[in-house]
Amino acid sequence: MSALTYQRIDDAVLDTLSPPGKSYWTAVALLFIGVLIGAGCWIYQILVGIGVAGQNNPVHWGTYLINFVFWVGIAHSGTLISAILHLFRAGWRNPIARAAETMTVFAVCTAGLFPFIHLGRVWMVYYMLPLPNQRFLWPNFQSPLMFDVVAISTYLTVSSLFWYTGMLPDLAIIRDRSQGVRRKIFTVLSMGWTGEFEQWRHYARGYLFFAALATPLVISVHSVVSWDFALGVVPGWHTTIFAPYFVAGAIHSGLAMVVTLMIPLRKIFRLEALITMQVLEQVAKTIVFTGLIVGFAYGTEVFIAWYSHNPVEVEAFRYRAFGDYALEYWIMVSCNTLLPLLFLFKKVRTRLPWLLIICLLVNVGMWYERFVIIIGSVAHDFLPYAWGLYRPTIIEYGIMLGSFCMFFFLFVLFVKHMPSVSMTEMKETLHSGEAHGH
């Protein structure tokens, strides 16, 4: 970091906004085709009916709810890295904070689609809004679907404001170095930023306020999502550990996604001087910590079932480990708790290929965690005659592909047209190092 200067930071970030080549537009086109495939599958489901999905009796919740919980979890790392670590003044979060905040906004947008997709008749969402209507119906705020709407809208609002507020000084830098139409666009986006002392004072206070406001959302939003399950009486769901368990899992998967995005971004845009190996190593160490919490939660779930002496609860967890979805269960355990322990070895966490592979597998494991929780419980409920199996259909796979393509499509567009690394916070890091004589 000592070789950096303010000018080098500006140049390195602004170089990422240079006109893209054919390979970039090819990637954008392929991702957009994936989005169209997902949209086409959703339209087909609306026209034909929700029966084209694999949900059945008793498995009424399928991949739509799995993906919803997965994307909400991905969104939490942005708040963790940008808000909590900002409050603790952890300097290593500055190079990756902008990308993490961006990931948060796009992941929440992606997650917000799935309650509508799961609803089937999406136009009926009108009756979920707290507005007078011709049928004099009001939303049932005891419904888990309403929990999701409130949680997602609140989190999206605060995260978007936090994200945009942090970008204001950087947008002004781009404005001052642009010409023509681009300058006019960034003049509007920078909202009259001039860099005066009063503006910086209000900016610092406002950013700190949003960080303090966003921090409780890490806990509250995913706790609300966990109540979708914990408030039910389904075996394997009805437990008080779900709120901290889901929060830890969300942060675990989000940190893995940050590394998954940062390594290609670092390589493609030659940001090695800003996103250093030390920064990625710190994230890897945090993944070890969150992985241990998730592993502790897995063990606690099994212990609670055994200690309760409830035969239905005991059978639910026996079924998860040795039943029809045993493969998914052990993928979950190995990818989320065992593989991250490899980051305890410096040779593993300082090698980019190992970092990328393990973080990809953590994301796979976290998706299967949601699969095991949702499908494993409702498929093996109280009454044996009501047991059943679930397998996603091609329509569900198409919509899931579309969601991943939509997330990466938005992120790829952002990193080429907006500053993907915060120049302001990198300069703060540099200034702090100079102040301490480093």
C-alpha positions in Angstrom: 0.0 0.0 0.0 3.0 2.3 0.6 3.7 2.5 -3.2 0.3 4.0 -3.8 -0.5 7.7 -4.2 -3.8 9.5 -4.5 -3.2 9.9 -8.3 -2.4 6.2 -8.7 -5.6 5.2 -6.9 -7.7 7.5 -9.2 -6.0 6.2 -12.3 -6.3 2.6 -11.4 -10.1 2.9 -10.7 -10.8 5.2 -13.7 -9.0 2.8 -16.0 -11.7 0.2 -15.3 -14.2 2.6 -16.9 -12.4 2.7 -20.3 -14.5 1.6 -23.3 -15.0 -2.2 -23.2 -13.9 -4.7 -25.8 -15.7 -7.5 -27.7 -15.0 -10.0 -25.0 -16.9 -7.9 -22.4 -19.9 -7.4 -24.6 -19.9 -11.2 -25.4 -20.1 -11.9 -21.7 -22.9 -9.4 -21.3 -24.8 -10.9 -24.2 -24.4 -14.5 -22.8 -25.6 -13.4 -19.4 -28.6 -11.5 -21.0 -29.6 -14.7 -22.9 -29.6 -16.5 -19.5 -31.9 -13.8 -18.1 -34.2 -14.2 -21.1 -34.3 -18.0 -20.5 -35.4 -17.4 -16.9 -37.9 -14.8 -17.9 -39.3 -17.1 -20.6 -39.7 -20.0 -18.0 -41.5 -17.6 -15.6 -43.9 -16.4 -18.4 -44.6 -20.0 -19.3 -45.4 -20.8 -15.7 -47.8 -17.9 -15.5 -49.6 -19.0 -18.7 -49.8 -22.7 -17.9 -49.9 -22.6 -14.1 -47.7 -23.3 -11.0 -48.1 -27.0 -11.7 -45.2 -26.9 -14.2 -42.9 -26.6 -11.1 -42.0 -29.6 -9.0 -43.9 -28.6 -5.9 -46.4 -31.3 -4.8 -48.1 -32.5 -1.7 -46.5 -32.4 0.9 -43.6 -30.4 -0.6 -45.3 -27.0 -1.2 -42.0 -25.0 -1.0 -39.4 -25.8 -3.6 -36.4 -24.1 -5.3 -38.2 -20.7 -5.3 -38.0 -20.4 -1.5 -34.5 -22.0 -1.6 -33.2 -19.4 -4.0 -35.0 -16.6 -2.0 -33.2 -17.5 1.2 -29.9 -18.0 -0.7 -29.9 -14.6 -2.4 -30.9 -12.8 0.9 -28.0 -14.5 2.5 -25.6 -13.4 -0.3 -26.8 -9.8 0.2 -25.8 -9.8 3.9 -22.0 -9.7 3.3 -22.2 -6.2 1.9 -23.7 -4.9 5.1 -21.2 -6.9 7.1 -18.1 -5.6 5.2 -19.4 -2.1 4.6 -21.2 -1.3 7.8 -20.0 -3.4 10.7 -16.3 -3.3 9.7 -16.6 0.4 9.0 -17.8 1.0 12.5 -14.8 -1.1 13.8 -12.5 0.8 11.5 -11.1 -2.3 9.8 -9.0 -0.9 7.0 -8.8 -4.1 5.0 -12.5 -3.8 4.1 -12.0 -0.6 2.1 -10.8 -2.1 -1.3 -13.7 -4.5 -1.4 -16.5 -2.5 0.3 -17.9 -1.0 -2.9 -18.2 -4.3 -4.7 -19.7 -5.8 -1.6 -22.3 -3.0 -1.3 -23.1 -3.4 -5.0 -23.5 -7.2 -4.5 -25.9 -6.5 -1.7 -28.2 -4.3 -3.8 -28.3 -6.7 -6.8 -28.7 -9.8 -4.6 -31.7 -8.2 -2.8 -33.3 -7.3 -6.1 -32.8 -10.9 -7.3 -34.2 -12.3 -4.0 -37.2 -10.0 -4.2 -38.4 -11.7 -7.4 -38.8 -15.1 -5.8 -41.8 -14.4 -3.5 -43.6 -13.2 -6.6 -42.5 -16.3 -8.6 -43.6 -18.6 -5.8 -46.9 -16.8 -5.6 -47.9 -18.2 -8.9 -50.6 -15.7 -9.8 -48.2 -12.7 -9.5 -50.9 -10.1 -10.1 -52.5 -11.1 -6.8 -49.6 -9.3 -5.1 -51.9 -6.3 -5.1 -53.7 -7.7 -2.1 -50.5 -7.9 -0.1 -50.2 -4.1 -0.1 -51.6 -2.3 2.9 -54.0 -0.3 0.7 -57.8 -0.1 0.7 -59.2 -2.2 -2.1 -62.6 -3.1 -3.6 -62.8 -6.4 -1.6 -62.0 -4.7 1.8 -59.2 -7.1 2.4 -56.1 -6.2 4.3 -52.8 -8.0 4.4 -52.4 -10.8 6.9 -49.3 -9.7 8.7 -49.0 -13.2 10.3 -48.2 -14.6 6.9 -44.6 -15.5 6.2 -45.0 -14.0 2.8 -45.7 -10.6 4.4 -42.6 -11.1 6.5 -40.6 -11.4 3.4 -42.1 -8.4 1.7 -41.4 -6.2 4.7 -37.9 -7.5 5.2 -36.8 -7.2 1.6 -38.3 -3.7 1.0 -36.7 -2.4 4.2 -33.3 -3.9 3.5 -33.3 -2.8 -0.1 -34.2 0.8 0.8 -31.4 1.1 3.5 -28.8 -0.8 1.5 -29.4 1.3 -1.7 -29.1 4.6 0.2 -26.0 3.4 2.0 -24.5 2.3 -1.4 -25.4 5.5 -3.2 -24.2 7.8 -0.4 -20.8 6.1 -0.4 -20.4 6.6 -4.2 -21.1 10.4 -4.3 -17.4 11.6 -4.0 -16.3 9.1 -6.6 -19.1 10.0 -9.0 -17.9 13.6 -8.8 -14.3 12.6 -9.7 -15.6 10.8 -12.8 -17.7 13.8 -13.6 -14.7 16.1 -13.5 -12.7 13.8 -15.8 -15.5 13.2 -18.4 -16.7 14.9 -21.5 -19.9 15.3 -23.4 -22.9 13.2 -22.5 -21.0 11.2 -19.9 -20.2 14.4 -18.1 -23.9 15.4 -18.1 -24.9 11.9 -16.7 -22.4 12.0 -13.9 -23.3 15.6 -13.1 -26.8 14.5 -12.3 -25.6 11.4 -10.4 -23.1 13.3 -8.3 -25.9 15.7 -7.1 -23.8 18.8 -7.0 -20.9 17.5 -5.0 -18.0 20.0 -4.9 -15.8 18.6 -2.1 -16.3 21.5 0.3 -15.6 21.1 3.9 -19.3 21.2 4.9 -20.1 18.6 2.4 -17.4 16.2 3.6 -18.6 16.8 7.2 -22.2 15.9 6.4 -21.0 13.0 4.2 -19.0 11.5 7.0 -21.8 11.8 9.5 -24.4 10.5 7.0 -22.3 7.5 6.0 -21.6 6.7 9.7 -25.4 7.0 10.4 -26.3 4.6 7.5 -23.6 2.2 8.8 -25.1 2.3 12.2 -28.6 1.9 10.8 -27.6 -1.0 8.5 -25.8 -3.0 11.1 -29.0 -4.2 13.0 -30.5 -5.1 9.6 -27.8 -7.9 9.2 -29.4 -9.5 12.2 -33.1 -8.5 11.9 -33.7 -9.1 8.2 -32.4 -12.6 8.1 -33.9 -13.3 11.5 -37.3 -12.4 9.9 -36.6 -14.7 7.0 -35.8 -17.5 9.5 -39.2 -17.0 11.1 -40.8 -18.1 7.9 -39.7 -21.6 9.1 -39.3 -21.3 12.9 -43.0 -20.2 13.4 -44.2 -23.4 11.8 -44.7 -26.7 13.6 -42.9 -28.7 11.0 -40.2 -31.0 12.5 -36.7 -29.6 12.0 -38.1 -26.0 11.7 -39.7 -25.3 15.0 -36.6 -24.3 17.0 -35.3 -21.1 18.5 -31.8 -21.5 17.0 -33.0 -20.5 13.5 -32.5 -16.8 13.8 -28.7 -16.8 14.7 -28.2 -19.9 12.6 -29.6 -18.2 9.5 -27.7 -15.0 10.2 -24.4 -16.9 10.5 -25.1 -18.8 7.3 -26.0 -15.7 5.4 -22.8 -14.0 6.3 -20.8 -17.2 5.5 -22.3 -17.4 2.0 -22.0 -13.7 1.4 -18.3 -13.6 2.2 -17.7 -16.5 -0.1 -19.4 -14.7 -2.9 -17.4 -11.6 -2.3 -14.2 -13.6 -2.8 -15.7 -15.3 -5.8 -16.4 -11.9 -7.4 -13.2 -10.1 -6.2 -10.7 -12.6 -7.7 -11.8 -12.2 -11.3 -12.3 -8.5 -10.9 -8.8 -8.1 -9.5 -7.3 -10.0 -12.4 -9.4 -8.6 -15.3 -9.0 -4.9 -14.3 -5.4 -5.3 -12.9 -6.3 -4.1 -9.4 -3.6 -6.1 -7.6 -2.2 -2.9 -6.1 -5.6 -2.1 -4.5 -7.2 -5.5 -3.8 -4.1 -7.0 -2.3 -3.5 -10.6 -1.3 -3.6 -9.5 2.4 -7.2 -8.2 1.9 -8.4 -11.6 0.4 -6.5 -13.4 3.2 -8.5 -11.4 5.8 -11.7 -12.4 4.2 -10.6 -16.0 4.2 -9.9 -15.9 7.9 -13.4 -14.4 8.5 -14.9 -17.3 6.4 -13.1 -19.8 8.8 -14.8 -18.0 11.7 -18.3 -18.0 10.2 -17.8 -21.6 9.1 -17.2 -22.6 12.7 -20.3 -20.8 13.8 -22.3 -22.6 11.1 -20.8 -26.0 12.1 -21.7 -25.3 15.7 -25.3 -24.6 14.6 -25.4 -27.9 12.8 -24.3 -29.7 15.9 -26.7 -27.8 18.1 -29.6 -28.7 15.9 -28.8 -32.4 16.2 -28.3 -32.0 20.0 -31.6 -30.2 20.5 -33.4 -33.0 18.6 -31.7 -35.7 20.7 -32.2 -33.9 24.0 -35.9 -33.3 23.4 -36.6 -37.0 23.2 -39.2 -36.1 20.6 -39.3 -39.1 18.2 -40.5 -37.0 15.3 -37.6 -34.5 15.7 -35.1 -37.4 16.1 -36.5 -39.0 12.9 -36.4 -35.7 11.0 -32.6 -35.4 11.6 -32.0 -39.1 11.0 -33.7 -38.7 7.7 -31.6 -35.7 6.8 -28.4 -37.5 7.4 -29.3 -41.0 6.1 -32.6 -40.6 4.1 -33.4 -39.8 0.5 -31.5 -36.5 0.6 -28.4 -37.7 2.5 -26.1 -36.8 -0.4 -27.3 -33.2 -0.2 -26.9 -33.2 3.6 -23.3 -34.3 3.5 -22.5 -31.9 0.6 -23.8 -29.2 2.9 -21.7 -30.3 5.9 -18.5 -30.8 4.0 -18.6 -27.7 1.9 -19.7 -25.3 4.7 -17.8 -26.6 7.7 -14.9 -28.8 6.6 -13.5 -27.2 3.5 -13.3 -23.6 5.0 -10.9 -25.1 7.7 -8.3 -25.4 4.9 -8.0 -21.6 5.1 -6.3 -22.2 8.5 -3.2 -23.0 6.4 -1.5 -20.0 5.0 -0.4 -21.8 1.8 -4.1 -22.4 1.0 -5.5 -19.0 1.8 -2.7 -17.2 -0.1 -3.2 -19.1 -3.3 -5.8 -17.6 -5.6 -6.9 -20.9 -7.3 -7.6 -22.5 -3.8 -9.4 -19.4 -2.6 -11.7 -19.3 -5.6 -12.4 -23.1 -5.6 -13.2 -23.3 -1.9 -15.4 -20.2 -2.0 -17.3 -21.6 -4.9 -17.8 -24.8 -3.0 -19.0 -22.9 0.0 -21.7 -21.2 -2.1 -22.7 -24.6 -3.4 -22.9 -25.9 0.2 -24.9 -23.0 1.3 -27.4 -23.5 -1.5 -27.7 -27.2 -0.4 -28.2 -26.1 3.2 -31.3 -24.3 2.2 -32.4 -27.3 0.2 -31.9 -29.6 3.1 -33.7 -27.3 5.6 -36.7 -26.7 3.3 -37.2 -29.9 1.4 -35.9 -32.3 4.1 -38.4 -31.2 6.6 -41.6 -30.9 4.6 -40.9 -34.1 2.6 -40.7 -36.1 5.9 -43.4 -34.6 8.1 -45.3 -36.0 11.0 -47.5 -38.7 9.3 -45.7 -41.4 7.2 -48.6 -41.7 4.8 -48.0 -38.0 3.8 -44.3 -38.4 3.1 -43.2 -37.6 -0.5 -40.2 -36.6 -2.6 -39.4 -33.5 -4.6 -37.3 -33.0 -7.6 -37.1 -29.6 -9.4 -38.4 -29.4 -13.0 -36.8 -27.9 -16.0 -38.9 -24.8 -15.5 -37.4 -24.3 -12.0 -33.9 -24.9 -13.3 -34.5 -22.3 -16.0 -35.7 -19.7 -13.5 -32.8 -20.4 -11.2 -30.4 -20.0 -14.1 -32.1 -16.7 -15.0 -31.6 -15.5 -11.4 -27.9 -16.2 -11.4 -27.5 -14.7 -14.8 -29.4 -11.6 -13.7 -27.2 -11.1 -10.7 -24.0 -11.4 -12.7 -25.4 -9.4 -15.6 -26.1 -6.4 -13.3 -22.7 -6.7 -11.6 -20.8 -6.9 -14.8 -22.6 -3.8 -16.1 -21.8 -2.0 -12.9 -18.1 -2.7 -12.7 -17.6 -1.3 -16.2 -19.7 1.8 -15.9 -19.3 2.8 -12.2 -16.3 2.8 -9.8 -16.0 -0.7 -8.5 -13.5 0.3 -5.9 -14.1 3.2 -3.6 -11.4 5.8 -4.4 -12.4 7.9 -1.3 -12.0 5.0 1.1 -8.7 3.9 -0.5 -7.3 7.4 0.0 -8.5 7.2 3.6 -6.6 4.0 4.0 -3.5 5.5 2.5 -3.8 8.7 4.6 -4.1 6.5 7.7 -1.0 4.6 6.8 0.9 7.9 6.3 -0.3 9.3 9.6 1.1 6.2 11.4 4.4 6.4 9.6 3.9 3.3 7.4 
